[in-house]
Amino acid sequence: MLMNKDDMLPDGCAERPQGVPRDTHVSPRPNSGDAGEARGRILAAALRLFVDKGYASTPVREIVRTARVNIASVAYYFGDKAGLYRAVLNEPVQSVVDDALPFDAPDISLEEALLRYMRSRLLPLGQGETLLLNVRLRLREILEPTGMLDDERVREQSQQRLLTVLARELGLVQPDAGLHRLAFSIFSLVTYPYIGHEQIRHMEPALFDAPGAISAWIKGLTAYAVAMVDAERRQRAA
């Protein structure tokens, strides 16, 4: 991976803060009372900027300016820009407990399988801005992969599990091009509520803010996905 000078933090602390004489030692260690707050501000600023601009186009200087911290704090808490990016990708989901039943269980209907699939992917919409932005950043990884997403293999396995469900429903021994197209189309249903979250909320706030809004998304997209499978079945039978 190519790195520019903003990605590297030489000698463990990066750059001399503006206004500090060159021969003055600056310690990156924060006061104990401010440590958690400073680290949290860095994570929050980095998350928003990485979502908006991507990893390569977000300089460390902009992150620390937004977070109102010394650039040495990035080295102290995260090591370098890549370490910060990994923390932003992975820390928000560590406290999320996935208690959903497996959507590819062999003894459930197609509708139940797709309902579980949609539920596991859409529930973060109602769990606060940090998790919402984290999902958006993970989706951005699909378009601009950095190789730093720890659970990329998990995402690929999830797509393979969806293919298994669809193949079983349509009586296929092996997935073909049409089944892959169907699986990616179903996956696309759950992406725009995240990618277009701000535009949707601006046009129709009730779609996210009304009581039961996320449940309505889950129920509606499940119905759409079932209809897509039925359309694929009819197309194959024609």
N, C-alpha and C positions, 0 to 999 in steps of 0.2 A: 504494500500500500504506500502510495506516495504521500509524503508529509511536507508541509510548508513550515516556515519558522514559527507560525502561531500555534502549531500542533505540538511543538517540542518545548520542554521545560528544562533547560540545561541546569546541571548541578543541583537538581532536586527542587528548585524554587522558581525557575523561569526568569522573569525580568526584574530590573530595579524599578520600584515604584516611582512615579513621576514626582519630582521635587526632593528626592532623597539623594544626598551626595553619593558619588560613586564609591567612596571608600567607607561608607557606613554599612554595617551589617544589619540586615533586616531578617528577623526570624519569622518564618511562616506560622509558628505555633500560636494559635489564638488563646485568649483567656478562656478558662474552663467554662465560665458562664455563657460565653458567646459561641462556643464550639458548635453545638447542635444547631443553633440558629443560622450561623454562617454556612454550614454545610447544607442545610435545607434550602437556603436562598440560592446557593450555587446550583443545586439539583433542579429547583423550580425554574430558574432562568435558563439553564441548559435545555431542559425538556421543551420549553416553549420555543426556543430558538432552533433547536434541532428539528422540531416538527415543521416550523415555518420555512427553514432554509436548507435543511439537510446537514449531514455531518461535514462534508467537505467544504461547504460554503459558510460555516459558522466558525469564526475565529475565537480563540480563547479570550482575547482582549474584550470582545463584545459580551461574552458571557460574564466576565468578572465586572465589567462596567454596569451591566444590568443588575447583577447580584449585589453590587456595592461592597465588593471585597477586594483585597489585595490579590494580584495574580499568583502570588506564592501560595495562596490557600488551595488552589487547584492541585498543585504538586503535593501539598501536605495531606489532603484528604483523599486524592484519587490517583496520584502518581503522574498522570499526563492526560491529554485530551482523550485518548482512547479509553483510559480507565474511567474517566468521567462518563463517556458515552455508554460504556457497559453498565455502569451503575444506573444511569437514566433508563436504559432498556430493561434492566432486570429487577431492580429493587422494588418498584411499585407493585409488581405482581407476586412478590414473595409472601405477602400477607393475605393473598386471595386464596381461599379454600374452595377448590372445585368439588362440590358435593353432588354434582349432577350425575345421574345414572348414565351408563355408557350408551351412546346413541346407536352403536352398531351391534347391540345385543341381538342374537339370532331369533329370539322368540317374540319380537314386537312388530307391530304394523309399520308400514312405511310412514304414515302420518305421525305416529309416536316417535319414530327414529328421527324424523326431520324436526319435530317439535323440540326434542332434546338437543339436537344439533344447534338450532336457532337460539335456544335458551342459554346454552353455555357460551355462545359468542356475543349475544346482545345484552346480557345482564350488566357488563361494565358500563353501558350507557347511563345507568342510574346510580353509579357508585362514585361520583365525584369527578372533578376536572382532571386531577392527576392521572387517574386510571384511564380516563377518556383520551387524554393526550398520549399516554403510553401506548394505547392500542393504535392510535393514528401513526405514531412513530414506527411501530412494528409493521404496519401496513406499508409505510414508506420504504421499509427495508426490502419489500418485494420489488419495488421499482428501482431502488438505488442500493443494492446490497453492499454492506461493508464487511460481511463475514464475521461480525462481532455479536450477532444475536445467538445467545446460548442455546435457545430451544428451536432453532431452525429445523432440526430433525423432527421435533415434535409436531411442528406445523405440517411438514411433509407426510408424516405418519397419519395425521388427522385427515388430510386429503385422500390418502390411500384408503382409510377406513370408510370415508364417504363413498368412494368408488366401489368398495365391497358391498355396501348397502344397496347402491343403485344397480350393480350387476346382479345381485340376488333378486331384486324386485323385477328386473327385466329379463331374467332367465339367461344371462350371459355367463359363459365360463371364464372369459378373460375380458377386461375392459378394452374397448376399441376407441377409435378417435371420437366417435359420437358420444360415447359415455364420458370421456374426459371433458369434452365440450360442455356436456350437461353438468358435470361436477363443478367445473369452474364457473358456470353460470349461476349455480346455486350459491357458491362461495361469494360471488359478486353481490348477491343480495344483502349480505351482512357488512359489506365494506362501505357503501355510500353513507349509511347513517353516521359513520365515524368521519370519513373524509369530508363529507358535506355538512357536518354537524352545525357549523355556524350559519351557513346559508339556509338550511332547513329551519333552524330556530328563528332566523330573521323573518322568513316568509310565513311560518306557521308555528309560533312558540308552543302551542298546545300539544304538538306532536311529541314533545319531550317533557313538558312541564305539567300537563294535566294528570290527575290521578289515574293510575293504571296505564300510563302512556307506554312504558316499556313492555308491559304485558301485551298491549295491543300490537306493538311492533312484532313481537315474537309470534303471536297468533296469526297476524296478517302475512308475514313472510313465510311462515310454515305453509299456509294455504297456497301462496304463490309457488313455492317449491314443489308441492304435491302436483299442482297443475302443470308445471314444467315437465315432471316425470311422466304424467299422463300424455302430454303432447309428444314426448319422445316415443312413448309406447305406440301411439297411433301412427306416428311417422314411420316407425319400423315395420308396422303391420301393413302399411299401404303398398 
